[in-house]
Amino acid sequence: MKQKNILLCLFLAVLCSCSLDYENTGAISPDNVWTDKKMINSFLTDIYGRMLPGWPINANGTDEGMNGPTDMSEYSRGLITIDNSGQSWDYGNIDRINFFLDQLEKVTVLSDEEKKQFKGQALFWRSWDYWGKVFSTGGVPMILHFQDVTDVNSLFVTRNSTSECVTQIIKDLDEAISYLPDTWTGNDYGRIDKGCAMALKGRILLQYASPLFNPSNDVKRWETAYSANKAAVEFLKSVGKGLYDGKFEDIWYNEKNKEVVMVNQYYYPDHALDQKNIRPEPLTKDAANANQATLSLLLAFPKIDGSKLELDENRLATDDAYNEDFMTDFYMNRDPRFYATIFCPGTYYPASDVLINGMKYWNTWKTVVDGNSEKGYKYVTMIMNQLGVGVGGSSSGYFQLKGVDPSLTKSSIYNAQTDWIEIRFAEVLMNYGECANEIGKSDEALQVLFDIRKRAGIEAGTGDYGIKATTKQNIQKAYIDERLIEFAYEGKRWADLRRWKRFDILNSLQYRSGLNAVIKNESAIENFDWTKEMYDAETRKLFRFEYVECLDGDKQYKYNLDLNHWFYPVAKNVIDRNSKIEQNVEWGGTFDPLK
């Protein structure tokens, strides 16, 4: 269903007739909403419009990328306080959902089946909202009915334990699963169905079984998560879902394909997508350069045979032959997902209004001596080919390609129509595989990794697609690596690192590093053929790679995440308003998010 954000106020407005002494039968009364199927459906559609997630632009906080120099967050730098990381728990959507559920009980215009379908969708969204809160802070007040704001004392409630919250969330999802149809068709496509609810249940139980909530590694939680995710995989397969059969990049362009489990459908003009932020500066307007890939993501994608791409930074600087070979390995014969996910300098970028007659997008670099810098030089952007502008000093220069609408021009960057797939079948499959590994079913866990890499287009080799892991610990490492690759720029990396309690992965990087493709002879720029590309061996010989240790240009911008604070604090204003709310123990309070 192409969702429109239908404002709730349309249903709550009461027209005033002033001194006129006749009844305005055309007025919209709040009570009338519940006697009209279309208006009931519109109320629910408004909940979708408020809550349905869209394309994330949040690689800046992880090892996926950066938005620009010195923009690293205080949280990533370890500068965390209650003031800059406190969570305020917005209950606006919970109030709307509870009001809808309470009113639904009194509705007579709907059949029992229709009521169940409406209720199932609302329960899904309540579970979605509550889990977002619990995942951030641990247990929260579980409000299950619309509150009477005139009864002030009833509004001051305590936090439910995390385990109580999870029990209620799963109860709501189980009820939703029992009510929802297997699939929706026609204009209803995109509504929450049974498989979507089962997938969310599996995701939540996986996260609840992970070290963030389960530091003692209670295997029963993993078994519960395994059963839920396996059931979701099997059900989704039974209704025709599965890994997309075509090219990886087309998952986002071939709408309604079988990998889609939960989707926000973008369409022009009523629900268009703004993609200005993730495009390179010369090819967009108003904002630019977000989600630029850093070295950690560039090297994460393996070669076509599944083997890891290794970089020796010292040899890159001192051995010309190694530099040339590495550049070839970097650009050629990589995991196909690499080319579908990341734009690399000197390759095709979709910008038909600017890059004309076969021109590629080049954002190469030249070296400028700087005696004050640590290594005796700094990097600045070379004057950009025919465009005449650069991307800004010390930026990565590698941009997100995944999901970029290829039809966009500078004048239409607000009109993208690429659907956002919040839950893909690949995620459900990998959730199941990760759980399988945790309960000793390594064969099942490895098969999932093989299936994911096979679909990606990686060569089978001896049948392992480059996955050499055999122990539980190594398989878990393989899942950590593969999820970064498969879901790059899909907003899942931060949640994964938190639930695994693996901020050390970021801290070990220290800086956001990069690779600059530096032209060897700057005089060659004058007669350069801008239709050339880095996939051509002769063109690559005109350049060399130079390693940049700190793209931010200032070494105080380094990963230093606090390994003693895993749950966010409750915002001070929440506690000030309600003295019954306890702060988390990590932040000097008495509430234990692990109970």
N, C-alpha and C positions, 0 to 999 in steps of 0.2 A: 504494500500500500504506500503510495507516494504521500508522505505525511506532510500536512500543513499545520502550522502552529496557530490554531484557531483560538483566539483569546477568550478566556473564561468570562471576561467582563461582558461579552455579548449576551451571555445567558443570565447574568445577574443584574443587568441594568433594568431599572423600572422607570418607565417614561412618566414624567410628571405632567399633569393636565392643569395645574394651577387652579383657577377658580371655575373652570368649566364643569358643568354638572352632569356630564354623561360619562359612561364607562368606556374607557379606551380598550377595546377588545383586541387591538393589535399590539398591545404592550407585551414585552417578554417578561414573564414572571418566573422567579426561581422555581416555583412549584411546577410550572409547565414543562420544565426540562425533563422531569421524571415521568411525564405522560406521553412523551414523543420519542420513538426509537431513534430517529435521526439525531435528536439533540443529546440523547444519552450517549450515542456513538461519538458525537462531536466532543462531549466532555472527556471521554476516554482518549480521543484523538489529541486533545490539548495536552493530556498527560504524556503521550508519546512525544509530542512536539517539544515539551519542556525537558524530557529526560533522555531521548534517544541520542547516544553519543555520535560524534562526527569525527572527521579526520583529525588526528592529534598532530601537534607540532611541538614535540617535547624531547627531541633527541639531545637537546642542549645539556640536560642533567645527567647523561649517561655516557658510556663509551661508544655510543653511536655517532655523536657529532657535536657541533657547536654552532652558535648563531653569529659570533663575531669575537674579536679580541676583547679580553677582560670582562666578558659577560658571564663568567662562571658564577653560579649561584652561591650565596653564603652557606647554604646547607651542604653543598658539595665540598666547600672549603672547610667544613667543620665549625663554622661560625653560627651555631644554632642556639636559640633561646626560645622561651615560651612565647615571647612577643613576635618573633619572626617565623615561627613554625606551628603556632597554636591553631587547633581546628575548632571552628565555630558551630558545626553541626546544624546546618540549615534544614529545618523540618517543613519547609513550605510544600514540597512535593509529597511528603508523608501525609500532611494534613489533607491535601487534595485527594490522595488515594483513599485514605480512611473515610473521608466524606462520601466519596463515590461508592465505596463498599457498603457503608451504612445505609445510604439511600437505596442501593440496589436491592437490599433485603425487602424494601417496602414497595418496589415497583410491581405493577400488575400488567403493564403493557407488553412485557417480554415473556416468551415461553421459558420453561425451565432450562432448556438447552441453550437458549440465547443468554440467559442469566449466567449460566456456568461459563460460557465462553468469555463474557465480559469480566466475570470475577477472576477467571484464570489469568487473563492479561493483567488485571490490576494487581493481583497477588505477585505476579512476576516482577512488576515494577517496584512494589514495596520491598521485595527481597533484594532487588538490585540496589535500591537506595540504601537500605540498612547495611548491606554487606560493604558498600563503599565506606560507610562510617566506621564499621567494626574493623575493617582491614586497616584503617588508618590509626585508630586509637584504642582498639579493644572495645569491650562492652559499652553500650549506650542505652539510654532510656528507651524501652520498647513500647511505643504508643500504638495501640492497635485499633483505636476508635477515635472518631472526631472529637476533639476536646471542646468543652464549653468554656469559652474565654471569660465569661462572666463569673465563673467559679474560680477565682484567682488561686486559691489554696490548692486546688486539684492540679494546677499546672506545674507545681514544684515537686518533681519526682526524682528518684535516685537512678543511678545507672544499673542496668541489669548486667549480670556477669557475662563475660564473653561466651561461655558455654550455653547460657540461657538464650542469648541472642542467636547463636548458630542453630540451636534446636528449633527456635521459632522460624528462622529464615528457611531452613530445610523443610519444616512443616508446611509453610506457605508454598514452597516450590512443589512439594509432593501433591498438594491439593491442586495447584495450578496444572501440573502435569496430567492429573486425572480429568480435568475439565477441558483442556485445550484440544483442538483438532490436530490430526497428524500433520496437515499442511494447510496453507491458505492459497487460494488461486484468484485469478482475475484481479480486480481492484483491491482485494484484501491482501494480495501478496506483500510481504514485508511485515505483517503483523506477527506478534509473538505466537509461535506454535509449540507443539509438544516437544519436538526435538530441540528447539532453542532453550526451553526451560530445563530440559535434561542436561544440555550442555553447560548452562550456567550452574546448575547443581554440581556437576562434575568439577567445574573450575573452582567453585567455592570450597568444596571438600578437599581438593588438591592443595589449595592455599592454606586451609586450616590444618592439613596434615604436615605442611612444610615446617622447617625449623623455626620460623618466626613465631608460630603458635604452638609448636610441638618440639621444644628443645630436647626433651627426653626421648624423642623418636618413638612414641607409642605406635607400634605396628598396627594396632586396631584401627587407628585413624587412616593409615595408608590402605588397609584392606577395604574400609568403607569407601574411600575415594576411588580405589581401583574398581570396585563393583559399580559405582555410579558412572564412572567414565566409560567402562566397558559397555554398560547398558546403553549409554548415549551413542557410542560408536555403532553398536549393533542396530539400534533403532533408526539412526540416521541413514545407515546403509539400506535398511528395509524400505525407506521412502525415497530412495534414489540418490541420496547424498554420497559424496566421496571426494577423493582428491581430483582436482581439475585435470582433465586429460591433455589439454593443449599447452601452449607456452606459458611459463610462469607469469610473465607480465600481463597476460590476457585475463588473469583472474579478475582484475579490476576493470577491464574494458568489455568483457563478454558478460553482460548483465544477466542475472538470474541463473548463473551456472551452478553446477551441482556442489561446488565447494561452499556456497553461501548458506550460512546458518542463521546469522543475525545481521541485518543490513539497514543502513540509512541511505535511502535512495535520493540522490541529488538530481535535480532537473531544472532547466532554465525555462521561464524566469522566476517561478514561484519559490523554488528551493534550490538556488544555485550555490555553488561552492567557491569561496574565495581562496585562490592559490597564489596570491602575490608574494607571500612571505618566503616560500620555499624556492622561488626562482632566482637565478643569478641577476645581479643588479642591472646589467645592461638590457635584460630581456623582460623587465617587469616595471612596475611603478608603485609608488607610495610606501613600499617596504620590500625587503629583499634579503637573501643570503642566509635564511634560517635552515637548520638541519644540515649543515655542511658536514660531510663525513670526515672523521679524523682517522689517524693511522690504524687505530685498534680495529675499526670496522673495515677499513680497506684490506687489512691482512686477514680478517676473520674468514672471508670466503676462500674455500680451497681451490685447487686446480681442478681441471675437468676430470682427472682420475681420482679425485677425492683426497689427495694428499695435501698437506698443509703448505702454504706459501711462506717460506722462511726469509727473514731479512737480517743480514749482517750489516749493521750500521757502519762499522769501521771499514769493512771492505767496500761498501758503497762509496765511501769518501776517498779511498786510496787506490782502488783497483778499477781501472776503466773498463776492462773486459767484463768484470763482475757486474758493474753498473749497467752495461749494455744488456747483458744476459738477464739481469733482474728486471729491467724495464720490459723486456720481451715477455718474461714470465708473468709480470704484473698485468700487461694488457692482453695477452693472448692465452687462449685455452684455459679460461677460468670457469668456475661454477657458473652456469647460465644465469643464476639468480643475481650474480654480481652485476652483470650488464643490465638486468631488468630493474635493479634497485638503485644503482649509483651512476651518476654521470661523471665521467673522467675527462680531464682536459684533452682537447684535440679529437673529440668524437661528436657524433650527432646529438643535437639537442633540439627538441621540437619548438621552433620559433619561426614560423614561415614568413612572418612579416618583417623580420630583421635579418635572419640568416637565409639569404636567397641564393638561387643558382648553385645549390649543392654545398654552400659554405658550412663548415663545421664551427663549433664554438671553441675558441682557443683562449684560455686564461693561463698563459705560461708566465714564467718569471725570469727576472735577471738579477744578478748579484750586485749589490752596492756596498762598497767598502765603508765600514763604520768602526773606526778605531776604538770607540768606547764600548762596543759590544763584547760579549764574552768570547766569541769565536772570531772576532775581527771582521765580521760582515753582518748585514741584515738582508732580509728579503723584501722586495716591494714588487707590486704587480707591474709587469711589462705593459707599455702602452698597448691597449687592446686593438689588435688588427684593424679592420675597417670600422669598428664601432667607436674607437677613440676613447673608450673609458675602461677603467679597471674594476676590480671587485673589492678593492680596499686592502691595505697592507696587512700582512700576516694572517689573512683568512685561509681556510683550507683549500678552497677552489674546487672541491668535489661536492656535487650537489645531489639531493634526492631526485631520483627519476621514478621511483615506484609511485604509481597512481597519478602522475602528472597528466593532466588532460592535454593530449597532443594537438588539439584544435585551438588552443589559446593564443592570443596575441596580446600586445601591450594594452590595447583598448578593451580586451575582453577577459582580463585576468580575474574578474569577479564573477564570471559566468561559467565556471567549470562544472562538469556534470559527472565526475567520477564517483561512483557509489562507494561509501565507506562500509566495509565488511567488518563488523565488530567481532563476530565469532566466525572463524573459518573452520571447515572440517579438519584442516591440518592441525589446528590448535587442539580440538577435541581428541584427535588421534594421539598427539604428543602428550597431552595430559594423561591419557590412558597408559601410554608407554612408560612415562616417568613413574607412575604409580606401580606399574608392573615390576619395574626394576627394584623398587623399594621393598617389595614383598618377595623377592627372590625369583621372579619370573623373567630372568634375563633374556631368554629366547624371544619372548613376546616384546620386550623392550627394544631389543636389537632389530627385530623385524620392522618395527615402526620407523626406526631411523633409516633402515634400508629403503622402505617404501617412500619416505620423504625425499631421500636423495635420488632415488630412481625417477620420481616424478620431476624433480628439478632438472634432470638431464645429465647427472653425473654418471660416468662410466662404471659399470658393475665390477670390473676387475675380477677378482677371485670370488665375487659374490657378496663382498662386504662394502662396496661403494666407498672405500677408503676409511671405513670405521674399523679401527683396530682394537677397540675396547673389549675386554673380556670379563673384568671384575666389576662388582657393583659400583665401586668408587669411580672407576674409569668410565663406566657407562653413564653415570651421573654427570661426569665432566663432559662427555660427548653431548648430553642433553643441554647442558649450559651453553656449549658452543653452538649447537645446532639451532637453538631457539633464537640466539642473537642473529644468526644468518637468515633463518626462515621468516622471522617477524620483524626484521629491521624496519624502523620508521613506523611501526604499527602500535606504538605506545605501550608495549608490554615489558620492555627491558627493566625499567625501574621497579615495577611490581615484582618481577622475577628476582632481581637482586635483593630486594627487601625480604621476600619470603624465604629465600635461601640463606639470608643473613650473610651475604657475600659482598659487602661493600669493600672488602679487601681487594677484590678484583679491580675496582676503580683506583683504590689507593696505591696499588702496585704500579700503576701506570705513571703516577706522579703528575705528569703534564699531558696536556692535549697536544699530541705530536702530529706531524704531517710529512708529506712528500711533495716537494716542489719539482715540477718539470721545468728545468732551466735550459734556455736555449744556449748552445755553445758559442755561436757566433752571432752577435746582435745585428751585424750588418746584413745578415740574411733575411731580416724582417722586411726590408724594403721591397724585395721581389718575391715574398713568400706567397705560395699558392694556398689560399685559405680553404680550398676544397680538399686539401690533403687531410689525412687522419692518422692517428697514432697506431692504427692497426696495420699500417704500411711500414715495412722494415726500414726502408730508406728514409722515411720521415722520422722515425724514432732515432736514427743516428744523428739527427740534428740537435738532439736534446740529451741531457743527463738528469738523473734524479739526485736531489740533495735532500737529506734528512733534516727536518726542522724539529728540534727537541721540544720547543714550547711555542705553539702557534699564538698564544696569548701575548707573547712578547714581554711578559713580566712574570717572573717565577714565583711571585706570591700567589699567583692563580694556579693552584695545584689541588688535586684531589686529596682531601684529608678528612674523609667522612668519619664521624664519631661512631665507634664500634660498641658503645655502651648505651646508645639510644636507638631503639628500633621502632618503637611506637611513637607517634606524634603526641605532643601534649594537648590537653584541652585548653582552648583559648581562655585567657584571663577574664574576658567579658562574660563568658558563659558561667564561670564559677561565681563571678560577682553578682550575677542576676539570680543565681540559685545556689544557696549555700549547701544544699544537699548533694551537689555534684562533687565527687572526689577527683582529685588530680591523679594521674598515673604515677606509679612508684618510681619510674625512671626519672621523673621530673619533680621529685620531692613530696609526692602525695602518698595516698594509702590504697589506691585502686590497683589491683594486679590484673593486667590484661590477659594473663595466662590461665586464669581460673574460669 
